[in-house]
Amino acid sequence: MQKAFLTSLLFFTTIIISAQTQKFGVGIKVTNDLTFYHGWAGGFGVQTTYLFTKHSGIESGLQFTSRENWLIYGAVAILKQKEQRLLLPLLYRFESGILNFTAGPVFDFLINRKY
C-alpha cells in the first residue's frame, strides 16, 4: 500500500503530444514526478484515451520511469539505489474547460534495481 500512498503524493508535470479524434486519442506522454522522500523521477511512455461522453472517459498506457533513492537509517544515508519501473495506469478521466483530472489505480512493476 506504500506504492499507492507514494503515487498519490506524486507531482505530475505532463506534456502530451497526441493525434486525437473526438473520442479516441493516442499520444506520447512525458512525466516529471516529484515526491517528498524519493525526489525526482523522469519518465516517458505511450498514452491512450477514450471519451464515453463529452467530459468523461478512460485513460491508459504504458510508462517507463527511472528514480534514485537513498536508503536511510536514522539520520544517516546508508545506500544509494537506482530503480527502473514500468507503470500501467488505468484511470478515469474528466475534462472540461474549467477542471481536468484523472484518478484511478496505477500498476507498478519493478524492472531493475541497482545498489
Residue frames as a rotation matrix with the C-alpha (Angstrom) as fourth column:
MET 1
0.559 0.829 0.000 0.00
0.829 -0.559 0.000 0.00
0.000 0.000 -1.000 0.00
GLN 2
0.061 -0.631 -0.773 3.05
0.368 -0.706 0.605 2.26
-0.928 -0.321 0.189 0.26
LYS 3
-0.780 -0.321 0.537 3.09
0.594 -0.110 0.797 2.41
-0.197 0.941 0.277 -3.55
ALA 4
0.080 0.899 0.431 -0.46
0.885 -0.263 0.384 3.73
0.459 0.351 -0.816 -3.61
PHE 5
0.652 0.121 -0.748 0.40
0.594 -0.694 0.406 6.35
-0.470 -0.710 -0.524 -0.97
LEU 6
-0.344 -0.869 -0.356 3.52
0.320 -0.465 0.826 7.49
-0.883 0.170 0.438 -2.82
THR 7
-0.600 0.201 0.774 1.62
0.791 0.002 0.612 7.55
0.121 0.980 -0.160 -6.09
SER 8
0.506 0.862 0.029 -0.93
0.835 -0.498 0.234 9.89
0.216 -0.094 -0.972 -4.54
LEU 9
0.518 -0.380 -0.766 1.91
0.351 -0.722 0.596 12.24
-0.780 -0.578 -0.240 -3.46
LEU 10
-0.309 -0.711 0.632 3.42
0.876 0.047 0.481 12.49
-0.371 0.702 0.608 -6.91
PHE 11
0.163 0.251 -0.954 3.61
-0.162 -0.947 -0.276 15.86
-0.973 0.200 -0.114 -8.58
PHE 12
0.054 -0.058 0.997 2.92
0.841 0.540 -0.015 15.47
-0.538 0.840 0.078 -12.28
THR 13
-0.019 -0.040 -0.999 4.04
-0.544 -0.838 0.044 17.78
-0.839 0.544 -0.006 -15.00
THR 14
-0.040 0.130 0.991 2.78
0.525 0.847 -0.090 16.22
-0.850 0.516 -0.102 -18.18
ILE 15
-0.374 -0.051 -0.926 3.39
-0.730 -0.599 0.328 17.09
-0.572 0.799 0.187 -21.78
ILE 16
-0.006 0.463 0.886 1.08
0.313 0.843 -0.438 15.25
-0.950 0.275 -0.150 -24.11
ILE 17
-0.570 -0.145 -0.809 1.67
-0.716 -0.396 0.575 15.21
-0.404 0.907 0.122 -27.84
SER 18
-0.483 0.469 0.740 -1.22
0.259 0.883 -0.391 13.45
-0.836 0.003 -0.548 -29.48
ALA 19
-0.878 0.390 -0.277 -3.25
-0.381 -0.220 0.898 13.00
0.290 0.894 0.342 -32.61
GLN 20
-0.778 0.613 0.141 -6.84
0.141 0.389 -0.910 12.81
-0.613 -0.688 -0.389 -31.41
THR 21
-0.603 0.760 0.242 -10.27
0.317 -0.049 0.947 12.32
0.731 0.648 -0.212 -32.83
GLN 22
-0.007 0.697 0.717 -13.41
-0.581 -0.586 0.564 13.33
0.814 -0.413 0.409 -30.96
LYS 23
0.831 0.486 0.271 -13.50
-0.505 0.452 0.735 10.20
0.235 -0.748 0.621 -28.74
PHE 24
0.844 -0.535 0.034 -10.22
0.502 0.810 0.304 8.29
-0.190 -0.239 0.952 -29.09
GLY 25
0.770 -0.637 0.030 -6.67
-0.589 -0.728 -0.351 9.58
0.246 0.253 -0.936 -28.72
VAL 26
0.730 -0.672 -0.126 -3.17
0.683 0.713 0.158 8.11
-0.016 -0.202 0.979 -28.80
GLY 27
0.795 -0.454 0.402 -0.09
-0.284 -0.864 -0.415 10.07
0.535 0.216 -0.817 -27.84
ILE 28
-0.080 -0.907 -0.414 3.30
0.534 0.312 -0.786 10.32
0.842 -0.284 0.459 -26.20
LYS 29
0.905 0.397 0.151 3.48
0.058 -0.469 0.881 11.22
0.420 -0.789 -0.447 -22.50
VAL 30
-0.242 -0.970 -0.005 6.48
0.309 -0.073 -0.948 12.74
0.920 -0.231 0.317 -20.72
THR 31
0.794 0.578 -0.187 6.29
0.314 -0.126 0.941 12.89
0.521 -0.806 -0.281 -16.91
ASN 32
-0.393 -0.819 0.419 8.19
-0.130 -0.402 -0.907 14.67
0.910 -0.411 0.051 -14.20
ASP 33
0.596 0.647 -0.475 7.32
0.299 0.370 0.880 13.00
0.745 -0.667 0.027 -10.86
LEU 34
-0.456 -0.705 0.544 8.39
-0.294 -0.457 -0.839 14.53
0.840 -0.543 0.002 -7.55
THR 35
0.563 0.582 -0.586 7.90
0.411 0.418 0.810 13.03
0.717 -0.697 -0.003 -4.07
PHE 36
0.783 -0.221 0.581 8.93
-0.560 -0.655 0.507 14.30
0.269 -0.722 -0.637 -0.67
TYR 37
0.621 -0.507 0.598 11.04
-0.343 0.511 0.789 11.23
-0.705 -0.695 0.144 0.19
HIS 38
0.321 -0.468 0.823 12.32
0.623 0.759 0.189 9.96
-0.713 0.452 0.535 -3.13
GLY 39
-0.412 -0.564 -0.716 12.92
-0.070 -0.764 0.642 13.13
-0.908 0.314 0.275 -5.12
TRP 40
0.087 0.388 -0.918 12.61
-0.871 -0.417 -0.259 13.47
-0.483 0.822 0.302 -8.87
ALA 41
-0.402 -0.176 0.898 11.83
0.245 0.925 0.291 10.69
-0.882 0.337 -0.329 -11.35
GLY 42
-0.325 0.242 -0.914 11.54
-0.835 -0.527 0.157 11.43
-0.444 0.814 0.374 -15.03
GLY 43
-0.410 0.217 0.886 9.64
0.238 0.963 -0.125 9.17
-0.881 0.159 -0.446 -17.36
PHE 44
-0.544 0.283 -0.790 8.07
-0.814 -0.406 0.415 8.70
-0.203 0.869 0.451 -20.76
GLY 45
-0.665 0.323 0.674 5.53
0.209 0.946 -0.247 6.44
-0.717 -0.023 -0.696 -22.40
VAL 46
-0.861 0.503 0.075 2.54
0.051 -0.062 0.997 5.94
0.506 0.862 0.028 -24.65
GLN 47
-0.758 0.650 -0.048 -0.94
-0.098 -0.187 -0.978 7.08
-0.644 -0.737 0.205 -23.66
THR 48
-0.751 0.637 0.172 -4.42
0.349 0.164 0.923 6.26
0.560 0.753 -0.345 -24.96
THR 49
-0.808 0.582 -0.089 -7.67
-0.220 -0.438 -0.872 7.99
-0.546 -0.685 0.482 -24.06
TYR 50
-0.707 0.694 0.138 -11.28
0.469 0.314 0.825 7.18
0.529 0.648 -0.547 -24.85
LEU 51
-0.880 0.457 0.127 -14.15
-0.444 -0.701 -0.558 9.55
-0.166 -0.547 0.820 -24.00
PHE 52
-0.670 0.730 0.134 -17.56
0.716 0.683 -0.143 7.96
-0.196 0.000 -0.981 -23.26
THR 53
0.573 0.814 -0.090 -19.28
0.784 -0.577 -0.228 11.33
-0.237 0.060 -0.970 -23.07
LYS 54
0.713 -0.270 0.648 -18.27
0.200 -0.807 -0.556 14.90
0.672 0.526 -0.521 -23.85
HIS 55
0.449 -0.491 0.746 -16.49
-0.762 -0.647 0.032 15.24
0.467 -0.583 -0.665 -20.48
SER 56
0.242 -0.351 0.904 -15.65
-0.785 0.477 0.396 11.77
-0.571 -0.805 -0.160 -19.11
GLY 57
0.696 -0.086 -0.713 -13.77
-0.493 0.664 -0.562 8.71
0.522 0.743 0.420 -20.24
ILE 58
0.871 -0.474 0.126 -10.82
0.240 0.636 0.734 6.42
-0.428 -0.609 0.667 -19.50
GLU 59
0.567 -0.793 -0.224 -7.06
-0.772 -0.416 -0.480 6.77
0.287 0.445 -0.848 -19.90
SER 60
0.832 -0.398 0.386 -4.43
0.133 0.819 0.558 4.05
-0.538 -0.413 0.735 -20.02
GLY 61
0.714 -0.643 -0.276 -0.98
-0.559 -0.287 -0.778 3.49
0.421 0.710 -0.565 -21.40
LEU 62
0.724 -0.614 -0.313 2.47
0.681 0.708 0.186 2.22
0.107 -0.348 0.931 -20.61
GLN 63
0.807 -0.438 0.396 5.14
-0.418 -0.897 -0.140 4.39
0.417 -0.053 -0.907 -18.95
PHE 64
0.348 -0.805 -0.481 8.80
0.748 0.548 -0.375 3.90
0.566 -0.229 0.792 -18.04
THR 65
0.867 -0.120 0.483 10.35
-0.335 -0.858 0.388 5.75
0.368 -0.499 -0.785 -15.06
SER 66
0.121 -0.892 -0.436 13.83
0.613 0.412 -0.674 5.88
0.781 -0.186 0.596 -13.57
ARG 67
0.791 0.239 0.563 14.49
-0.281 -0.676 0.681 7.04
0.544 -0.697 -0.468 -10.00
GLU 68
-0.356 -0.889 -0.289 17.34
0.132 0.258 -0.957 7.27
0.925 -0.378 0.025 -7.48
ASN 69
0.795 0.598 0.100 16.58
-0.076 -0.066 0.995 6.53
0.601 -0.799 -0.007 -3.81
TRP 70
-0.436 -0.848 0.301 18.67
-0.535 -0.025 -0.844 6.79
0.723 -0.529 -0.443 -0.67
LEU 71
0.382 0.462 -0.800 18.13
0.425 0.681 0.596 4.09
0.821 -0.568 0.063 1.94
ILE 72
-0.209 -0.373 0.904 18.25
-0.496 -0.756 -0.427 5.96
0.843 -0.538 -0.027 5.26
TYR 73
0.171 0.194 -0.966 18.71
0.725 0.639 0.257 4.59
0.667 -0.745 -0.032 8.77
GLY 74
0.120 -0.061 -0.991 18.07
0.841 -0.524 0.134 7.22
-0.527 -0.850 -0.011 11.43
ALA 75
0.752 0.088 -0.654 19.62
-0.115 -0.958 -0.262 10.44
-0.649 0.272 -0.710 10.16
VAL 76
-0.279 -0.951 -0.133 22.37
-0.476 0.016 0.879 8.76
-0.834 0.309 -0.457 8.09
ALA 77
0.628 0.391 -0.673 22.12
-0.774 0.225 -0.592 7.88
-0.081 0.892 0.444 4.39
ILE 78
0.250 -0.491 0.835 23.34
-0.275 0.791 0.547 4.31
-0.929 -0.366 0.063 4.11
LEU 79
-0.544 -0.364 0.756 22.97
0.459 0.625 0.632 3.25
-0.702 0.691 -0.173 0.49
LYS 80
-0.299 0.414 -0.860 22.03
-0.737 -0.672 -0.068 4.73
-0.606 0.613 0.507 -2.87
GLN 81
-0.444 0.202 0.873 19.80
0.446 0.895 0.020 2.66
-0.777 0.398 -0.488 -5.14
LYS 82
-0.688 0.247 -0.682 18.60
-0.675 -0.563 0.477 3.20
-0.266 0.789 0.554 -8.70
GLU 83
-0.362 0.666 0.652 15.27
0.269 0.745 -0.611 1.79
-0.892 -0.045 -0.449 -9.79
GLN 84
-0.862 0.240 -0.447 13.64
-0.505 -0.316 0.803 1.44
0.052 0.918 0.394 -13.17
ARG 85
-0.549 0.764 0.340 9.90
0.114 0.471 -0.875 0.78
-0.828 -0.441 -0.345 -13.25
LEU 86
-0.895 0.429 0.121 7.17
0.133 -0.004 0.991 0.10
0.426 0.903 -0.053 -15.77
LEU 87
-0.740 0.665 -0.104 3.80
-0.154 -0.318 -0.936 1.68
-0.655 -0.676 0.337 -14.96
LEU 88
-0.769 0.611 0.190 0.38
0.452 0.309 0.837 0.67
0.453 0.729 -0.513 -16.28
PRO 89
-0.872 0.481 -0.091 -2.25
-0.264 -0.619 -0.739 3.30
-0.412 -0.621 0.667 -15.34
LEU 90
-0.547 0.823 0.153 -5.99
0.703 0.352 0.618 2.56
0.455 0.445 -0.771 -15.59
LEU 91
-0.880 0.019 -0.474 -7.56
0.289 -0.772 -0.567 5.94
-0.377 -0.636 0.674 -14.94
TYR 92
0.293 0.942 0.160 -10.93
0.928 -0.240 -0.285 7.66
-0.230 0.232 -0.945 -15.05
ARG 93
-0.800 -0.586 0.126 -10.57
0.595 -0.749 0.292 10.96
-0.077 0.309 0.948 -16.95
PHE 94
0.404 0.885 -0.230 -12.72
0.816 -0.463 -0.345 14.08
-0.412 -0.048 -0.910 -16.60
GLU 95
-0.740 -0.621 0.260 -12.24
0.667 -0.623 0.408 17.03
-0.092 0.475 0.875 -18.97
SER 96
0.560 0.827 0.056 -13.98
0.817 -0.539 -0.203 20.40
-0.138 0.159 -0.978 -19.03
GLY 97
0.396 -0.397 0.828 -13.00
0.364 -0.761 -0.538 23.95
0.843 0.514 -0.157 -19.78
ILE 98
0.547 -0.103 0.831 -12.54
-0.656 -0.669 0.349 24.70
0.520 -0.736 -0.434 -16.06
LEU 99
0.220 -0.369 0.903 -11.50
-0.814 0.441 0.378 21.42
-0.538 -0.818 -0.203 -14.41
ASN 100
0.476 -0.166 -0.864 -9.48
-0.551 0.709 -0.440 18.49
0.686 0.685 0.246 -15.76
PHE 101
-0.068 -0.557 0.828 -8.37
-0.956 0.274 0.106 15.49
-0.286 -0.784 -0.551 -13.67
THR 102
0.092 0.049 -0.995 -7.57
-0.415 0.910 0.006 11.78
0.905 0.412 0.104 -13.74
ALA 103
-0.107 -0.095 0.990 -7.98
-0.980 0.180 -0.089 9.29
-0.170 -0.979 -0.112 -10.89
GLY 104
0.850 0.433 -0.300 -7.51
-0.470 0.880 -0.061 5.55
0.238 0.193 0.952 -10.53
PRO 105
0.711 -0.584 0.392 -5.04
0.028 0.580 0.814 2.74
-0.703 -0.568 0.429 -9.89
VAL 106
0.491 -0.681 -0.543 -1.55
-0.823 -0.159 -0.545 2.51
0.285 0.715 -0.639 -11.36
PHE 107
0.967 -0.218 0.129 0.06
0.170 0.935 0.311 -0.92
-0.189 -0.279 0.942 -11.53
ASP 108
0.557 -0.830 0.002 3.79
-0.830 -0.557 -0.005 -0.59
0.006 0.001 -1.000 -10.84
PHE 109
0.962 -0.272 -0.008 6.30
0.270 0.958 -0.097 -3.24
0.034 0.091 0.995 -11.99
LEU 110
0.488 -0.868 -0.090 9.95
-0.511 -0.367 0.777 -3.13
-0.708 -0.333 -0.623 -10.87
ILE 111
0.939 -0.201 -0.278 12.22
-0.182 0.396 -0.900 -3.83
0.291 0.896 0.336 -13.86
ASN 112
0.184 -0.962 -0.204 15.70
0.535 0.272 -0.800 -3.23
0.825 0.038 0.564 -12.43
ARG 113
0.982 0.000 0.188 17.27
-0.154 -0.576 0.802 -2.19
0.109 -0.817 -0.566 -9.12
LYS 114
0.248 -0.961 -0.120 20.98
0.490 0.231 -0.840 -1.42
0.836 0.149 0.529 -8.62
TYR 115
0.917 -0.030 -0.399 22.80
0.363 -0.352 0.862 -0.56
-0.166 -0.935 -0.312 -5.39
